[in-house]
């Protein structure tokens, strides 16, 4: 089993994009059967030095993760909505 984590920090002038990005990813991932679990949330600003958007997704195999990661719509959301508005994106994939 593969677990994928993402923490994204948005530019100060793009904080309003958090809900837009969340909604776009939720709509898209609903049609990705290879993703067995997908959680996304916006930071509650309870502490300093946190990211703005957190994602935890789960897959049965590396191959399933790769289908998700290379999906055309996923890459479009990243390139048009996330990357232009982010100061940092940290990712990790771990095996459970």
C-alpha positions as CSV (number, residue, x, y, z in Angstrom):
1,X,0.0,0.0,0.0
2,X,1.3,3.5,-0.9
3,X,0.4,6.7,0.9
4,X,1.0,10.0,-0.8
5,X,1.3,13.3,1.2
6,X,1.4,16.8,-0.1
7,X,1.7,20.1,1.7
8,X,1.3,23.2,-0.4
9,X,1.9,26.8,0.7
10,X,0.2,29.4,-1.4
11,X,1.5,32.9,-2.3
12,X,0.2,35.6,0.0
13,X,-1.9,37.0,-2.8
14,X,-3.3,33.6,-3.7
15,X,-4.7,32.4,-0.4
16,X,-8.2,32.7,-1.9
17,X,-7.3,29.8,-4.3
18,X,-7.3,27.2,-1.5
19,X,-11.0,26.3,-1.7
20,X,-10.9,26.5,-5.5
21,X,-8.0,24.1,-5.7
22,X,-9.6,21.8,-3.1
23,X,-12.8,21.6,-5.0
24,X,-11.1,21.0,-8.4
25,X,-9.1,18.1,-6.9
26,X,-12.1,16.6,-5.2
27,X,-14.1,16.7,-8.4
28,X,-11.3,15.1,-10.4
29,X,-10.3,12.4,-7.9
30,X,-13.8,11.1,-7.7
31,X,-13.3,9.6,-11.1
32,X,-9.9,8.0,-10.3
33,X,-10.6,4.4,-9.1
34,X,-6.9,3.8,-8.5
35,X,-7.1,6.2,-5.6
36,X,-8.6,4.2,-2.7
37,X,-8.6,7.1,-0.2
38,X,-8.3,10.9,-0.7
39,X,-8.3,13.5,2.1
40,X,-7.7,17.2,1.5
41,X,-8.0,20.1,3.9
42,X,-7.3,23.8,4.3
43,X,-5.1,24.8,7.2
44,X,-6.9,26.1,10.2
45,X,-4.0,28.5,11.0
46,X,-3.7,27.2,14.6
47,X,0.1,27.4,14.5
48,X,2.9,29.3,12.7
49,X,4.9,27.9,9.8
50,X,2.2,25.7,8.3
51,X,1.2,25.0,4.7
52,X,-2.2,26.1,3.3
53,X,-3.4,22.8,1.7
54,X,-2.8,19.3,2.9
55,X,-3.5,16.1,1.0
56,X,-3.2,12.4,2.0
57,X,-4.0,9.9,-0.7
58,X,-3.8,6.1,-0.7
59,X,-3.2,3.5,-3.4
60,X,-2.9,-0.3,-3.5
61,X,0.3,-0.2,-5.5
62,X,3.0,1.9,-7.0
63,X,1.4,1.4,-10.4
64,X,-1.9,2.8,-9.1
65,X,-0.1,5.8,-7.7
66,X,1.6,6.4,-11.1
67,X,-1.8,6.4,-12.8
68,X,-3.0,9.1,-10.4
69,X,0.2,11.1,-10.6
70,X,0.4,11.2,-14.4
71,X,-3.3,11.7,-15.1
72,X,-3.8,14.5,-17.7
73,X,-6.4,16.4,-15.7
74,X,-4.3,16.1,-12.5
75,X,-1.3,17.6,-14.3
76,X,-3.5,20.3,-15.7
77,X,-4.8,21.3,-12.2
78,X,-1.2,21.3,-10.9
79,X,0.1,23.4,-13.8
80,X,-2.7,25.9,-14.0
81,X,-4.0,26.2,-10.5
82,X,-1.4,25.1,-8.0
83,X,2.1,25.8,-9.4
84,X,1.4,29.4,-10.4
85,X,0.0,30.2,-7.0
86,X,2.4,28.2,-4.7
87,X,5.5,29.2,-2.9
88,X,6.3,25.6,-2.0
89,X,5.0,22.1,-2.6
90,X,6.4,19.3,-0.5
91,X,5.5,15.7,-1.5
92,X,6.3,12.2,-0.1
93,X,5.2,8.7,-0.9
94,X,5.6,6.0,1.7
95,X,5.0,2.2,1.7
96,X,2.8,0.9,4.4
